[in-house]
Amino acid sequence: MEDDATLRATRAADHDRTRWSLVAAAGREAGPALTELCARYWCAAYAFIRRHGHPPYVAQELTTGFFRRLLEKVLDEQRHV
């Protein structure tokens, strides 16, 4: 089953060290660092949401919504600087 394989693969990614320099850079500007942050942590966020009992289609929507709000926040803060 695809979702089980995705969850197993992302469990290993859950144990990766957080790259705080990437998080800090993404918080300062919308650019390559923010793109990498979203790409790097999408699967982990999805797996976290799935483990809390949401079906795949809901978990995908919630994960995408989380990163959309993150992007909007960074862009909004940039406009006010």
C-alpha positions in Angstrom: 0.0 0.0 0.0 1.4 3.4 -1.0 0.5 5.2 2.1 2.1 2.6 4.4 5.3 2.8 2.4 5.2 6.6 2.6 4.7 6.5 6.4 7.6 4.0 6.8 9.9 6.1 4.7 9.1 9.3 6.5 9.6 7.7 10.0 13.3 7.5 9.2 13.2 11.2 8.0 11.5 12.1 11.3 14.8 11.3 13.0 16.9 13.6 10.8 18.5 16.6 12.6 16.6 19.8 12.1 18.6 22.2 10.1 18.0 25.3 12.1 20.1 27.5 9.8 17.7 26.5 7.0 14.7 27.3 9.3 16.2 30.7 10.2 17.0 31.6 6.5 13.5 30.6 5.5 12.1 32.8 8.1 14.0 35.8 6.8 13.0 35.5 3.1 10.9 33.7 0.6 13.4 32.0 -1.6 15.5 28.9 -2.0 15.7 28.3 1.7 12.0 28.4 2.2 11.5 26.2 -0.9 14.0 23.7 0.5 12.4 23.8 4.0 8.9 23.0 2.5 10.3 20.2 0.3 12.4 18.7 3.1 9.7 18.6 5.8 6.5 17.9 3.7 6.7 14.2 4.1 7.4 14.4 7.8 4.5 16.8 8.4 2.2 14.5 6.3 3.3 11.4 8.3 2.7 13.3 11.6 -0.9 14.1 10.4 -1.5 10.6 9.2 -0.4 9.1 12.5 -3.0 11.3 14.2 -5.7 9.3 12.3 -6.5 11.4 9.3 -7.1 9.6 6.0 -4.6 10.2 3.1 -6.7 12.8 1.2 -7.3 14.9 4.4 -3.7 14.6 5.5 -2.5 15.9 2.1 -4.9 18.9 2.3 -3.8 19.6 5.9 -0.1 19.4 5.1 -0.5 21.6 2.0 -2.5 24.1 4.1 0.2 24.2 6.8 2.9 25.0 4.3 0.6 27.5 2.5 0.1 29.4 5.8 3.8 29.3 6.5 4.6 30.8 3.1 1.9 33.5 3.6 3.3 34.4 7.0 6.8 34.8 5.7 5.7 36.8 2.7 3.4 39.0 4.9 6.3 39.7 7.3 8.6 40.6 4.4 6.0 43.2 3.2 6.0 44.9 6.6 9.8 45.1 7.0 
